[in-house]
């Protein structure tokens, strides 16, 4: 039996993770409709993002960096591992993320469901990243200023977090 490289294992697990998200959503949608599937999806992402945040916070907190640096590092890791192309800027009292490629939007395009991307993105991104940030500091407030998936066909997302410090 051939052994898989660490990269192949990571790719396998990421593809499984992203595909199971879409498959369970479609099955819930078939049985209960799109709105109910989206409601349940938001509940799932709220919990999953808390789990991800707590794991990363635990791993990074002993690195001798400030709480804000832990949050920024965790955001970068999450976005990178989830397959986003992005740039994070930390200036003054604002942490800003410019996303130029969203893997979830790309999946919806490839599956012929691009028309649902705006509705899904408007709910899930706010839910997921607000819950993620809350685990680091309840005072972080997310403002989504721009979205790739909106009907204006913008080329990037802008996620801003007000720095609570």
C-alpha positions as CSV (number, residue, x, y, z in Angstrom):
1,X,0.0,0.0,0.0
2,X,1.3,3.4,-1.0
3,X,1.7,5.9,1.9
4,X,0.3,9.3,1.4
5,X,2.4,12.4,1.9
6,X,1.4,14.9,4.6
7,X,0.3,17.2,1.8
8,X,-1.9,14.5,0.2
9,X,-3.5,13.7,3.6
10,X,-4.2,17.4,4.2
11,X,-5.8,17.7,0.7
12,X,-7.9,14.6,1.3
13,X,-9.2,15.9,4.6
14,X,-9.8,19.4,3.3
15,X,-11.7,18.1,0.3
16,X,-13.8,15.8,2.6
17,X,-14.5,18.7,5.0
18,X,-15.6,21.0,2.2
19,X,-17.7,18.4,0.4
20,X,-19.5,17.1,3.5
21,X,-20.5,20.7,4.2
22,X,-22.2,21.1,0.8
23,X,-23.6,17.6,0.8
24,X,-25.3,17.8,4.2
25,X,-26.6,21.3,3.3
26,X,-28.2,19.9,0.1
27,X,-29.8,16.9,1.9
28,X,-31.3,19.2,4.6
29,X,-32.4,21.5,1.8
30,X,-34.1,18.6,-0.1
31,X,-36.1,17.6,3.1
32,X,-36.8,21.0,4.7
33,X,-36.2,23.7,2.1
34,X,-33.4,26.3,1.6
35,X,-34.3,28.6,4.4
36,X,-34.3,25.9,7.0
37,X,-31.0,24.5,5.7
38,X,-29.4,27.9,5.9
39,X,-30.7,28.3,9.5
40,X,-29.2,25.0,10.5
41,X,-26.0,25.7,8.6
42,X,-25.6,29.0,10.5
43,X,-26.0,27.1,13.8
44,X,-23.4,24.6,12.8
45,X,-20.9,27.2,11.7
46,X,-21.4,29.2,14.9
47,X,-20.4,26.1,16.9
48,X,-17.6,25.0,14.6
49,X,-16.0,28.4,14.5
50,X,-16.0,28.4,18.3
51,X,-14.2,25.1,18.4
52,X,-11.7,26.3,15.8
53,X,-11.1,29.5,17.8
54,X,-10.6,27.7,21.1
55,X,-8.2,25.3,19.6
56,X,-6.1,28.0,17.9
57,X,-6.2,30.2,21.0
58,X,-4.9,27.3,23.1
59,X,-2.1,26.6,20.7
60,X,-1.1,30.2,20.3
61,X,-1.6,31.6,23.8
62,X,1.7,30.2,25.1
63,X,3.7,31.8,22.3
64,X,4.6,34.9,24.3
65,X,2.5,37.2,22.2
66,X,-0.3,39.6,23.2
67,X,-4.0,38.7,23.1
68,X,-4.5,40.8,20.0
69,X,-1.5,39.1,18.3
70,X,-3.0,35.7,19.2
71,X,-6.3,36.7,17.6
72,X,-4.6,38.0,14.4
73,X,-2.5,34.9,14.2
74,X,-5.5,32.7,14.6
75,X,-7.4,34.6,11.9
76,X,-4.5,34.2,9.5
77,X,-4.3,30.5,10.2
78,X,-8.0,29.9,9.9
79,X,-8.2,31.8,6.6
80,X,-5.2,30.1,5.2
81,X,-6.3,26.6,6.2
82,X,-9.8,27.2,4.8
83,X,-8.2,28.1,1.4
84,X,-8.8,31.8,1.3
85,X,-6.5,34.2,-0.6
86,X,-6.3,37.3,1.7
87,X,-4.4,40.2,3.1
88,X,-4.7,41.2,6.8
89,X,-4.0,44.8,7.9
90,X,-3.7,45.7,11.5
91,X,-3.7,49.5,11.8
92,X,-4.7,51.7,14.7
93,X,-7.9,50.3,16.2
94,X,-8.9,48.3,13.1
95,X,-8.1,44.8,12.0
96,X,-9.1,44.6,8.3
97,X,-9.1,41.5,6.1
98,X,-9.2,41.8,2.3
99,X,-10.3,38.5,0.8
100,X,-9.6,38.2,-2.9
101,X,-10.6,34.6,-3.3
102,X,-13.2,32.7,-1.4
103,X,-13.2,28.9,-1.6
104,X,-16.9,28.6,-0.6
105,X,-18.0,31.0,-3.3
106,X,-15.9,29.1,-5.8
107,X,-17.5,25.8,-4.8
108,X,-21.0,27.3,-5.4
109,X,-19.9,28.6,-8.8
110,X,-18.5,25.2,-9.8
111,X,-21.7,23.5,-8.6
112,X,-23.9,25.8,-10.6
113,X,-25.4,27.3,-7.4
114,X,-23.8,30.7,-7.7
115,X,-27.2,32.4,-7.4
116,X,-27.3,31.2,-3.7
117,X,-23.9,32.5,-2.8
118,X,-25.0,36.0,-1.8
119,X,-27.7,34.7,0.5
120,X,-25.5,32.1,2.1
121,X,-22.5,34.4,2.4
122,X,-24.6,37.2,4.0
123,X,-25.6,34.8,6.8
124,X,-22.7,32.4,7.2
125,X,-19.7,34.8,7.0
126,X,-21.2,37.1,9.6
127,X,-22.1,34.2,11.9
128,X,-18.9,32.3,11.5
129,X,-16.4,35.2,11.9
130,X,-18.4,36.9,14.7
131,X,-18.4,33.7,16.7
132,X,-14.7,33.1,16.0
133,X,-13.8,36.6,17.2
134,X,-16.0,36.4,20.2
135,X,-13.9,33.6,21.6
136,X,-10.9,36.0,21.7
137,X,-12.7,39.0,23.0
138,X,-16.4,39.7,23.3
139,X,-15.8,43.3,22.3
140,X,-14.6,42.5,18.8
141,X,-17.3,43.6,16.4
142,X,-17.3,42.4,12.8
143,X,-18.4,44.7,10.0
144,X,-18.5,43.2,6.5
145,X,-18.0,46.1,4.1
146,X,-17.8,44.3,0.8
147,X,-18.5,40.7,-0.4
148,X,-17.3,38.8,-3.5
149,X,-20.7,37.0,-3.5
150,X,-22.9,40.0,-3.6
151,X,-25.0,41.0,-6.6
152,X,-22.7,44.0,-7.3
153,X,-20.0,41.4,-8.4
154,X,-17.3,43.0,-6.2
155,X,-13.8,41.4,-6.6
156,X,-13.1,41.1,-2.9
157,X,-14.5,40.9,0.6
158,X,-13.6,43.3,3.3
159,X,-14.0,42.1,6.9
160,X,-13.3,44.7,9.6
161,X,-12.9,44.0,13.3
162,X,-12.9,47.0,15.7
163,X,-10.1,46.5,18.1
164,X,-11.6,46.5,21.6
165,X,-8.4,47.7,23.3
